[in-house]
């Protein structure tokens, strides 16, 4: 069974548990692919704004993660922050080519499920003095889940915070938060980044350092000398980023390149109803089987990059 078919099956099966479903249009691995998140009654919602940071408002030890790229996949799928309801689509390069991540030995695609944290925002107007950056990268916080779960684009997963790395990208802060699915058997014994085995921590640091090299870019740079920041430090960052998101969603801070249409954030400037024209304009589901990836699309499709 091909990945897109698996993803559709998993998304359908998971909807009863998570309360969310995925509405896919087009074929995975193509420019026509786009996927919207729905709530349990089929209304389109924003994974950026409508999914709460915490599944239980009275418990900040567990938070939600939005999966964009499942573990083992190459397609660089991202939330489209400039489109209404912020759907998922594959990133296109400046040369108008679909973007795929290289296979870096010994991994295939992403070694861990990669995504974003809902209702957070890396404020581009707030510099990081320690890292010397001019501000945040204007996106939700990025996150990896180091559990064995693979999942599918659009999956809403409950995770436990462990720590994070501060990557510097074009003079902006681009945090990579590290967490683990609460259902993973290791979750009970991982309470901070130092509880994670050294080999795993080394792998995370190495992969984020070199993953852009096969596509012709240099190694990534990091703040704090490339050291992991602990759970307490990153938890403070998480809450701070949620505060910046609140300023964004209520219109206190303007960001012309971020669409804030939502159905559930009370008092927000761009909240709409389920029967609104905005919701009705979202295309109906029309998923197709995943497309074959061109042999030259992935920089290392036929062999690993040894880095």
C-alpha positions, 0 to 999 in steps of 0.5 A, a space after each residue: 500500500 502506498 504512502 498516501 493511501 496509508 496516510 488516508 487510512 491512518 487519518 480516517 482511523 485516527 479521527 475518532 481518537 483525536 477529533 481531527 480529520 484530514 481533507 486531502 486534495 490531489 496526490 502526495 509528492 505533487 504540486 497539486 497536493 494540499 490537505 486541510 485539517 477538519 474538526 470532528 464535524 467536518 468543518 475546515 480549521 487551521 492547524 496553526 490557530 484552531 488546534 490548542 497548544 494544550 489538549 487539557 487547559 489545566 495541564 501544561 505537561 502535555 502539549 499538541 504537535 502537528 505532524 507535517 513530515 512523518 518519520 522516514 519521508 522525504 517530501 518537505 510538507 509544510 503548513 501554508 501560513 499565508 493561505 486561509 486555514 493554513 493547509 498542508 502542501 509540499 514546499 517548492 524551491 526557487 527553481 519551481 521544483 518540489 522540495 525533498 530532503 536527502 537521505 543522510 546515512 543511515 537514515 531515510 528521509 526525516 529520522 523523526 516525525 517533524 512538525 510544528 506546535 500550534 498556537 505558537 509564533 517565533 516573533 520576527 521583531 524579538 531578537 535573541 541576544 545570546 544567539 545574536 539573531 535579529 528575531 524569530 523566523 516568523 513561523 510556529 515553533 518547529 518540533 521533532 517527536 523522537 518516538 517510534 511513531 510515524 503517522 501522517 501529515 496533519 496528525 495531531 499528536 500529544 507529546 511531552 517536552 524534553 528540550 531543544 536546539 536553537 538553529 540560526 537560519 538567515 540571521 533568525 532564530 529557528 528553534 528545533 523543539 525535542 519531544 516524545 509522544 506520550 504513548 511511547 514506552 520511553 515517555 515515562 523515563 524521559 523527563 528532560 533532554 539529559 534523560 535521552 541517550 547520548 547517541 540519540 542526542 548526537 544524532 539529532 545534533 548531527 542531522 540538523 547540522 548537515 541535512 541541507 548539505 546534499 542540496 548545495 547549502 553549507 552546514 547549519 549554525 546554532 546558538 548556545 555553541 550547539 548545546 541542547 537547552 533543557 526542558 525548563 528553558 524551552 518550556 519558558 520559550 514555549 509559553 513566550 511563543 504562545 504569548 506572541 501568537 496571542 498578540 498575532 491572532 488578536 491583531 495587536 501585532 500585524 503580519 501581512 504574510 500570515 493568514 489568521 482565519 480560524 473558527 474557534 479563537 474567541 475574540 480574534 479578529 478573523 474568527 469565522 463561523 462553520 457556515 461562513 463563505 470562507 469554510 464553504 470555499 475550501 475544496 471538497 476532498 479529492 485525494 489521489 494515490 501518491 505519485 512516483 518521485 522522479 529519480 532526480 528529485 531527491 539529492 540522494 535517492 539512489 545512495 546515502 549522503 555520507 556526512 
